[in-house]
Amino acid sequence: MKLSIVIPVYNEKETINEIINRISNAKVEADKEIIIVDDGSKDGTRDVLKKLSESKPDLKIIFKENNSGKGDTL
């Protein structure tokens, strides 16, 4: 069984590393996949996510061009 964790983000430059670390280190009895959907962040979150994708290839990161809200992003 695989647990999919979808994280919609918008302007989370200051907190995204901590969020991902906590989820990555959480102990669950299933394989995890972490999917991050950036909803058009403008504060540098995209740059942080691009660097993370180089060091954590198991992350799935989707970049949306325009902000359309959490509902649409999920």
DSSP file (Angstrom, degrees, kcal/mol; ACC not computed):
  #  RESIDUE AA STRUCTURE BP1 BP2  ACC     N-H-->O    O-->H-N    N-H-->O    O-->H-N    TCO  KAPPA ALPHA  PHI   PSI    X-CA   Y-CA   Z-CA
    1    1 A M              0   0    0      0, 0.0    30,-1.6     0, 0.0     2,-0.4   0.000 360.0 360.0 360.0 141.2    0.0    0.0    0.0
    2    2 A K  E     -a   31   0A   0     28,-0.2     2,-0.6     2,-0.0    30,-0.2  -0.953 360.0-147.1-119.0 135.5    1.2    3.5   -0.8
    3    3 A L  E     -a   32   0A   0     28,-3.8    30,-2.4    -2,-0.4     2,-0.5  -0.898  13.6-156.9-100.4 118.9    0.3    6.7    1.0
    4    4 A S  E     -a   33   0A   0     -2,-0.6     2,-0.6    28,-0.2    30,-0.2  -0.860   5.2-166.3 -98.6 125.7    0.2    9.7   -1.2
    5    5 A I  E     -a   34   0A   0     28,-2.9    30,-3.2    -2,-0.5     2,-0.5  -0.950   3.2-164.7-114.7 114.9    0.6   13.0    0.5
    6    6 A V  E     -a   35   0A   0     -2,-0.6    30,-0.2    28,-0.2    28,-0.1  -0.878   3.5-170.6-104.2 125.9   -0.3   16.1   -1.6
    7    7 A I  E     -a   36   0A   0     28,-3.2    30,-2.4    -2,-0.5     2,-0.4  -0.922   7.9-158.6-120.0 105.6    0.9   19.4   -0.3
    8    8 A P  E     -a   37   0A   0      0, 0.0     2,-0.4     0, 0.0    30,-0.2  -0.705  20.6-171.0 -78.9 132.1   -0.5   22.5   -2.1
    9    9 A V  E     +a   38   0A   0     28,-2.7    30,-3.1    -2,-0.4     2,-0.3  -0.955  20.5 173.7-128.8 146.0    1.9   25.4   -1.5
   10   10 A Y  S    S-     0   0    0     -2,-0.4    28,-0.0    28,-0.2    30,-0.0  -0.882  77.3 -17.5-148.9 116.3    1.8   29.1   -2.1
   11   11 A N  S    S+     0   0    0     -2,-0.3     3,-0.2     1,-0.1    -1,-0.0   0.955  82.9 141.7  53.0  59.7    4.5   31.5   -0.9
   12   12 A E    >>  +     0   0    0      1,-0.1     4,-2.5     2,-0.1     3,-1.1  -0.082  13.6 132.2-117.2  30.8    6.0   29.0    1.7
   13   13 A K  T 34 S+     0   0    0      1,-0.3     4,-0.4     2,-0.2    -1,-0.1   0.857  74.4  47.7 -52.7 -40.6    9.7   29.9    1.2
   14   14 A E  T 34 S+     0   0    0     -3,-0.2    -1,-0.3     1,-0.2     4,-0.2   0.704 124.7  27.3 -77.0 -20.2   10.3   30.2    5.0
   15   15 A T  T <> S+     0   0    0     -3,-1.1     4,-2.3     2,-0.1    -2,-0.2   0.567  90.4  91.6-120.1 -11.7    8.5   26.9    6.0
   16   16 A I  H  X S+     0   0    0     -4,-2.5     4,-2.4     1,-0.2     5,-0.2   0.855  86.8  53.1 -62.5 -37.5    8.6   24.4    3.1
   17   17 A N  H  > S+     0   0    0     -4,-0.4     4,-2.5     1,-0.2    -1,-0.2   0.937 111.4  46.0 -62.4 -45.4   11.9   22.7    4.1
   18   18 A E  H  > S+     0   0    0      2,-0.2     4,-2.5     1,-0.2     5,-0.2   0.901 111.8  52.2 -63.8 -41.6   10.5   22.0    7.6
   19   19 A I  H  X S+     0   0    0     -4,-2.3     4,-2.1     1,-0.2     5,-0.2   0.943 112.5  44.2 -59.9 -48.7    7.2   20.8    6.3
   20   20 A I  H  X S+     0   0    0     -4,-2.4     4,-2.9     1,-0.2     5,-0.2   0.906 112.6  52.0 -65.9 -41.6    8.9   18.3    3.9
   21   21 A N  H  X S+     0   0    0     -4,-2.5     4,-2.2    -5,-0.2    -1,-0.2   0.924 109.9  48.8 -61.3 -44.1   11.4   17.2    6.6
   22   22 A R  H  X S+     0   0    0     -4,-2.5     4,-0.7     1,-0.2    -1,-0.2   0.914 114.9  44.2 -63.2 -42.1    8.6   16.4    9.0
   23   23 A I  H >< S+     0   0    0     -4,-2.1     3,-0.7    -5,-0.2    -2,-0.2   0.914 112.8  51.5 -69.5 -41.8    6.6   14.5    6.5
   24   24 A S  H 3< S+     0   0    0     -4,-2.9    -2,-0.2     1,-0.2    -1,-0.2   0.872 113.9  44.5 -61.1 -36.9    9.6   12.6    5.2
   25   25 A N  H 3< S+     0   0    0     -4,-2.2    -1,-0.2    -5,-0.2    -2,-0.2   0.515  85.1 115.8 -88.5  -5.7   10.6   11.6    8.8
   26   26 A A    <<  -     0   0    0     -3,-0.7     2,-0.7    -4,-0.7    -3,-0.0  -0.430  67.1-127.9 -66.1 134.8    7.1   10.6    9.9
   27   27 A K        +     0   0    0     -2,-0.1     2,-0.3     2,-0.1    -1,-0.1  -0.761  40.9 158.7 -89.6 118.1    6.8    6.9   10.6
   28   28 A V        -     0   0    0     -2,-0.7     4,-0.1     2,-0.2   -25,-0.0  -0.936  48.0-121.9-133.8 158.8    4.0    5.2    8.8
   29   29 A E  S    S+     0   0    0     -2,-0.3     2,-0.3     2,-0.1    -2,-0.1  -0.060  89.6  63.1 -92.8  34.2    3.4    1.6    7.9
   30   30 A A  S    S-     0   0    0    -27,-0.0    -2,-0.2   -28,-0.0   -28,-0.2  -0.974  93.4 -90.7-147.9 158.6    3.2    2.2    4.2
   31   31 A D  E     -a    2   0A   0    -30,-1.6   -28,-3.8    -2,-0.3     2,-0.4  -0.511  47.5-143.2 -67.5 142.8    5.4    3.5    1.4
   32   32 A K  E     -a    3   0A   0    -30,-0.2     2,-0.4    -2,-0.2   -28,-0.2  -0.855  18.7-171.2-111.3 145.0    5.0    7.3    1.1
   33   33 A E  E     -a    4   0A   0    -30,-2.4   -28,-2.9    -2,-0.4     2,-0.6  -0.998  13.3-152.5-127.9 134.8    5.0    9.5   -1.9
   34   34 A I  E     -ab   5  59A   0     24,-0.5    26,-2.7    -2,-0.4     2,-0.5  -0.924  10.4-172.3-110.8 122.0    5.1   13.2   -1.4
   35   35 A I  E     -ab   6  60A   0    -30,-3.2   -28,-3.2    -2,-0.6     2,-0.5  -0.960   3.0-167.4-116.0 120.9    3.6   15.4   -4.1
   36   36 A I  E     -ab   7  61A   0     24,-3.2    26,-3.1    -2,-0.5     2,-0.6  -0.930   2.7-166.3-111.7 128.6    4.1   19.1   -3.9
   37   37 A V  E     -ab   8  62A   0    -30,-2.4   -28,-2.7    -2,-0.5     2,-0.6  -0.937   8.8-153.8-117.2 110.2    2.0   21.4   -6.1
   38   38 A D  E     -ab   9  63A   0     24,-2.9    26,-2.8    -2,-0.6     2,-0.9  -0.729   5.4-152.6 -84.1 122.1    3.3   25.0   -6.2
   39   39 A D  E     - b   0  64A   0    -30,-3.1    30,-0.2    -2,-0.6    26,-0.1  -0.338  64.8 -63.7 -95.2  52.3    0.4   27.3   -7.0
   40   40 A G  S    S-     0   0    0     -2,-0.9    27,-0.3    24,-0.6    -1,-0.1   0.860  70.0-166.0  76.9  36.9    2.3   30.1   -8.6
   41   41 A S        -     0   0    0    -32,-0.2    -1,-0.1     1,-0.1     5,-0.1  -0.197  15.0-172.3 -57.0 146.6    4.4   31.2   -5.7
   42   42 A K        +     0   0    0      1,-0.1    -1,-0.1     3,-0.0    -2,-0.0   0.347  67.9  76.1-120.5   2.0    6.1   34.6   -6.1
   43   43 A D  S    S-     0   0    0      0, 0.0    -1,-0.1     0, 0.0    -2,-0.1   0.339 117.1 -84.3-101.8   6.7    8.4   34.7   -3.0
   44   44 A G  S  > S+     0   0    0     -3,-0.0     4,-1.8   -31,-0.0     3,-0.3   0.430  91.6 125.4 104.2   0.8   11.1   32.3   -4.0
   45   45 A T  H  > S+     0   0    0      1,-0.2     4,-2.6     2,-0.2     5,-0.2   0.882  72.4  58.0 -58.1 -38.1    9.4   29.0   -3.0
   46   46 A R  H  > S+     0   0    0      1,-0.2     4,-2.4     2,-0.2    -1,-0.2   0.895 104.0  50.5 -60.9 -40.9    9.9   27.7   -6.5
   47   47 A D  H  > S+     0   0    0     -3,-0.3     4,-2.0     2,-0.2    -1,-0.2   0.910 110.6  49.5 -64.1 -41.7   13.7   28.2   -6.2
   48   48 A V  H  X S+     0   0    0     -4,-1.8     4,-2.3     1,-0.2    -2,-0.2   0.922 111.9  48.7 -62.0 -44.4   13.7   26.3   -2.9
   49   49 A L  H  X S+     0   0    0     -4,-2.6     4,-2.3     1,-0.2    -2,-0.2   0.879 108.1  53.7 -65.4 -38.1   11.6   23.5   -4.4
   50   50 A K  H  X S+     0   0    0     -4,-2.4     4,-0.9     2,-0.2    -1,-0.2   0.913 110.8  46.7 -63.3 -41.6   13.9   23.2   -7.4
   51   51 A K  H >X S+     0   0    0     -4,-2.0     4,-1.3     1,-0.2     3,-0.6   0.905 111.6  51.7 -65.3 -41.3   16.9   22.8   -5.1
   52   52 A L  H 3X S+     0   0    0     -4,-2.3     4,-2.6     1,-0.2     3,-0.2   0.879 102.8  58.7 -62.3 -37.9   15.1   20.2   -3.1
   53   53 A S  H 3< S+     0   0    0     -4,-2.3    -1,-0.2     1,-0.2    -2,-0.2   0.794 103.7  53.5 -64.6 -26.0   14.2   18.2   -6.2
   54   54 A E  H << S+     0   0    0     -4,-0.9    -1,-0.2    -3,-0.6    -2,-0.2   0.860 117.9  34.5 -74.2 -35.5   17.9   17.9   -6.9
   55   55 A S  H  < S+     0   0    0     -4,-1.3    -2,-0.2     1,-0.2    -1,-0.2   0.669 124.9  41.1 -94.2 -18.4   18.7   16.5   -3.4
   56   56 A K    ><  +     0   0    0     -4,-2.6     3,-2.0    -5,-0.2    -1,-0.2  -0.703  61.3 173.5-129.5  79.9   15.4   14.5   -2.9
   57   57 A P  T 3  S+     0   0    0      0, 0.0    -1,-0.1     0, 0.0    -4,-0.1   0.643  73.2  71.4 -65.3 -12.5   14.6   12.8   -6.2
   58   58 A D  T 3  S+     0   0    0     -3,-0.1   -24,-0.5     2,-0.1     2,-0.3   0.602  78.7  96.4 -79.8  -9.5   11.7   10.9   -4.6
   59   59 A L  E <   -b   34   0A   0     -3,-2.0     2,-0.6    -7,-0.2   -24,-0.2  -0.581  66.6-148.3 -76.7 140.0    9.7   14.2   -4.3
   60   60 A K  E     -b   35   0A   0    -26,-2.7   -24,-3.2    -2,-0.3     2,-0.5  -0.958  19.8-172.5-107.2 121.2    7.2   14.9   -7.1
   61   61 A I  E     -b   36   0A   0     -2,-0.6     2,-0.5   -26,-0.2   -24,-0.2  -0.956   9.8-170.1-121.8 129.6    6.9   18.6   -7.7
   62   62 A I  E     -b   37   0A   0    -26,-3.1   -24,-2.9    -2,-0.5     2,-0.6  -0.970   8.8-155.5-118.1 129.5    4.4   20.3   -9.9
   63   63 A F  E     -b   38   0A   0     -2,-0.5     2,-0.4   -26,-0.2   -24,-0.2  -0.922   4.8-162.0-108.2 118.2    4.7   23.9  -10.8
   64   64 A K  E     -b   39   0A   0    -26,-2.8   -24,-0.6    -2,-0.6   -23,-0.1  -0.773  13.7-143.8 -93.7 143.9    1.6   25.8  -11.8
   65   65 A E  S    S+     0   0    0     -2,-0.4     2,-0.4     1,-0.1    -1,-0.1   0.881  80.3  37.0 -75.1 -39.1    2.1   29.1  -13.6
   66   66 A N  S    S-     0   0    0      2,-0.0     2,-0.3     0, 0.0   -26,-0.1  -0.902  85.5-111.1-121.1 145.2   -0.8   31.0  -12.1
   67   67 A N        +     0   0    0     -2,-0.4   -27,-0.1   -27,-0.3     3,-0.1  -0.555  41.4 161.1 -71.0 128.1   -2.4   31.0   -8.6
   68   68 A S        -     0   0    0     -2,-0.3     4,-0.5     1,-0.2    -1,-0.1   0.268  51.0 -96.1-134.1  10.2   -5.8   29.4   -8.7
   69   69 A G     >  -     0   0    0    -30,-0.2     4,-2.0     1,-0.1    -1,-0.2  -0.009  39.1 -76.3  95.2 160.5   -6.5   28.5   -5.1
   70   70 A K  H  > S+     0   0    0      1,-0.2     4,-2.6     2,-0.2    -1,-0.1   0.884 123.9  55.3 -64.2 -42.2   -6.1   25.4   -3.0
   71   71 A G  H  4 S+     0   0    0      1,-0.2    -1,-0.2     2,-0.2    -2,-0.1   0.930 112.5  41.7 -58.8 -47.6   -9.2   23.6   -4.4
   72   72 A D  H  4 S+     0   0    0     -4,-0.5    -1,-0.2     1,-0.2    -2,-0.2   0.876 113.0  55.1 -67.2 -37.6   -8.0   23.9   -7.9
   73   73 A T  H  <        0   0    0     -4,-2.0    -2,-0.2     1,-0.3    -1,-0.2   0.888 360.0 360.0 -66.0 -39.6   -4.5   23.0   -6.9
   74   74 A L     <        0   0    0     -4,-2.6    -1,-0.3    -5,-0.1    -2,-0.2   0.511 360.0 360.0 -69.3 360.0   -5.6   19.8   -5.2
